[in-house]
Amino acid sequence: MLALTYRITTAKHHLRTQGSVNAMEQHITDRIVGTASAGRADTARTDTPRPDTSRTDEAAESILAGRTSLGVEFGSTTIKAVLIDEHQTTLATGDFAWVSHLDSTSGQPLWSYDEQEIWQGLQHAYAQLAANVTEHYGVTLTRIGAIGISAMMHGYLAFNGAGEMLTPFRTWQNTNTHEAHERLSALFSFNIPERWSVAHLYQALLDDEAHLADIAYLTTLAGYVHWKLTGRRVLGIGDASGMFPIDPVTHGYDERYVDLFNALPEMKRRDWTLTDILPEPLVAGQFAGQLTKQGAALLDPSGHLESGIAMAPPEGDAGTGMVATNSVRKRTGNVSAGTSIFATVVLEHPLRELRPEIDIVATPSGDLAGMSHANNFTSDLNAWVTLFGEFAQAAGMSMPKADLFALLFQAAVADDVDLDCGGLLNFPFRSGEFLVGLEQGRPLFVRSPEARMTLGNMMRAQLCSAFSPVKIGMDIMTKDEGVRVDSLVAHGGIFATPKVAQSILAAAFNTAITVMDTAARGGAWGMAVLADYLSHDDESLADFLDARVFCSTSGTTLEPDSYAVAGFERFFSRFLAALPVERAAVETVPLDAV
């Protein structure tokens, strides 16, 4: 009998009672479910389902008639495209694997992606999807009912008046903006995380970067791609809320904070104001332009795709995760686990006080949500699994990566595992982590001399450490702020192995966790649903999801086991107490050490 026991309930999933997330594909690392490519464009593969032959003709008719919606999400490790029909059923997918890298153009190493790879990846993912349409349905994809672009939130993409990028893309992973975060948070009495676009902008002002003399537009990755496809400088309100604080009443930027920013001493000699350079926020269902001829050629260089297609407001991965997990109503929440991890709860009311550990963001409809976000989640875990895979291969036992993950994950809940990981500790910090005060990270595994070094304890330590940073913010919301959560839904590839990560997350948060049977759909599918919502905006987004999208979806819920909760708390206490060891590693191990 397993050391962990859980009451499992499987029931029809309804938005009012069960929420959830990707996002960040959102930040989802597709490696865990084995759907991401192992390499670049030439090795990318797709998980397009082979349709039932009885549905092929119906699907082909929908495709030819343009009764479809396309969602594209730029995740941290994968760019994914999903085509759905009018019933939100996935018809075809395409993907492209990419990774961030350190760029030192600015004089300091900052995480970035190549600009040309943004377009190479978009075109490859779309071309793969279009090829799958032809292969499975025997038609050429020329018409689409609506399109939506989503991407990892925050970061810094600055352009001049000619539309030229002024600096390499600075991603959400960068933590060089700590001074800006502290100053703006104090000025606004509102948390401005280091990842937010305005923190990057203000840090550039503090550093007096030369490119600011030419800045004409500042946006996110989703906003950038949407702009080039449509010519419109707009942004979904959820993504916009990760650039600058949003007013939940007006659905615009909060004018109190805009005025305070424009009055900063560093702005005195600038000939632009904040609102001059920010995109216009739009809520879900609003028309966000149409695909231009130039945009159609950029998306589909083959020339088959027609222009004039309606475009949804471009959203962030948090918002698409909310949609993909039916978590847009107040008191619903989701956990999106991938390269990074975040737990988001739609709030009934604002937090009582400034909480640096909590981001205040917006749902795609403009309601406020509290988010606990950790920069690091699966990168270190993936590295360990890869190591075990190399050992298995050397021993003549090569196996698919998905099977390897499942085998190792099951060890974490085996009968003989110690629920507190037996004295083993892991710090999964590939990059900086604000929640624990790290500007940089160094992955680190530590154990006491008498620790019980078993495979199960080692793998459990990997999973417990991955969930520990996000627990800090979640505890503040639920314990200190009294935020109420009716349902918490998790999604991401890490939950593909039944009950393992789900059970450990339930222990970490001491709350029931639901994983829906659609958990693998992810943010690209959520963005396609938001595109489809353009033709259903006569009803609220929450009602649309309830009645049309999730009316027959099932989910499995695990209740936390009291012994597992106690074990996680013991691990968590040791994790926090040993953080000085991680800080010492940052100080003594060079970032580029080989």
Secondary structure by P-SEA (a helix, b strand, c coil): ccccccccccccccccccccccccccccccccccccccccccccccccccccccaaaaaaaaaaaccbbbbbbbccccbbbbbbccccccccccbbbbbbbbbcccccbbbbbbaaaaaaaaaaaaaaaaaaaaaacccccccccbbbbbcccbbbbbbcccccccccccccccccaaaaaaaaaaaaccccccccaaaaaaaaaaacccccccccccccaaaaaaaaacccccccaaaaaaacccccccccccaaaaaaaaacccccccccccccccccccccccccccccaaaaaaacccccccccccccccccaaaaaaaaaccccccbbbbbbccbbbbbbbcccccccccccccccccccbbbbbbbccccccaaaaaaaaaaaaaaaaacccccaaaaaaaaaaaaaccccccccccbbbbccccccccccccbbbbbbbbcccccccaaaaaaaaaaaaacaaaaaaaaacccccccccbbbbbccccccccaaaaaaaaaccbbbbbcccccccaaaaaaaaaaacccccccaaaaaacccccccccccccccaaaaaaaaaaaaaaaaaaaaaaaaaaccccccc
